[in-house]
Amino acid sequence: MKKSIFILTLIVIVAAAGSAQIGLRNISSVSVDLYFNDEDAAAANGGSLEKLTIDLNQVVLFRISDWLSAELKIQRQDEEPIASTVSAGWHETTISVAPIFIVSQYNYIITRYGLGIGSGYERPAGDDQVGLDARGLSHDLTIDANYETARFLANLTCRGSLHPDLNYWFVVPSTGVKYVFPAGLGLSGKYFFSYNSQAAISHAFLSEVEFPVGDRVSLKVGGSGSMTPTRPIETRWQYTAIAGISFRATDTLGFKYHIEYLGRQNAGPGFRNLLVLDARF
């Protein structure tokens, strides 16, 4: 894991340095998740900490013409079990490319394809465990249509992912809106529906409120709830609580941080820390 983090850090530095010469937008993020057991699972696994997940993303966007932009993305995911009966975790690296079609002043469509290669006992898409030495490819396609003005955003997205080596696939259509009031208060909501090859259905809703506390600082609070009716009733529900802060150092450089509580019915909680760097050159 340390080696992959070091390599991606170098990629971030090189991409940021090059962007200063040709005019790019660079978005770098790191998410660190800790998942805890409930009492029964902790007793079985020999400790309260179940697993640690690190998710690194490096995104570079650049304009090609008046009607076309492009996005390049590298994602690295590592999960390591801690105090667990399983001795190894899963790892996946995904490279994505996306043309961005600018339909009009307020409309644009993103079509993103990602090719991933992973290994380990558990893949991020599925719940089933496979051999510790299992490796395989994944294919991910997203179509993202947006209508965006200074105060209003409407979004419609459909994402599909195929893991042929696991004989597993899933689709996630979603839709959302955001409105920014004249005083700067932003209110957003998004609904997700998912279905997979195991005939599992899930519904989720995310809502956030963002409000300025100065010229360059804003705070946000929010939460989400999800329900999987195909699961046993005692494990159907999950929820989150979110708090975050955004700071814009200059007109072209901004930082975001948020902490998220991940609640899981009849399972231990999780905690997510997310840090984002957004730079325009």
Secondary structure, 3 states (H helix, E strand, C coil): CHHHHHHHHHHHHHHHHHHHHHCCEEEEEEEEEEEECCHHHHHHHCCCEEEEEEEEEEEEEEECCCCEEEEEEEEEEEEEECCCCCCCCCEEEEEEEEEEEECCCCEEEEEEEEEEEEECCCCCCCCCCCCCCCEEEEEEEEEEEEEECCCEEEEEEEEEEEEHHHCEEEEEEEEEEEEECCCCCEEEEEEEEEEECCCCEEEEEEEEEEEECCCCEEEEEEEEEEECCCCCHHHCEEEEEEEEEEEEEECCEEEEEEEEEEEECCCCCEEEEEEEEEEEC
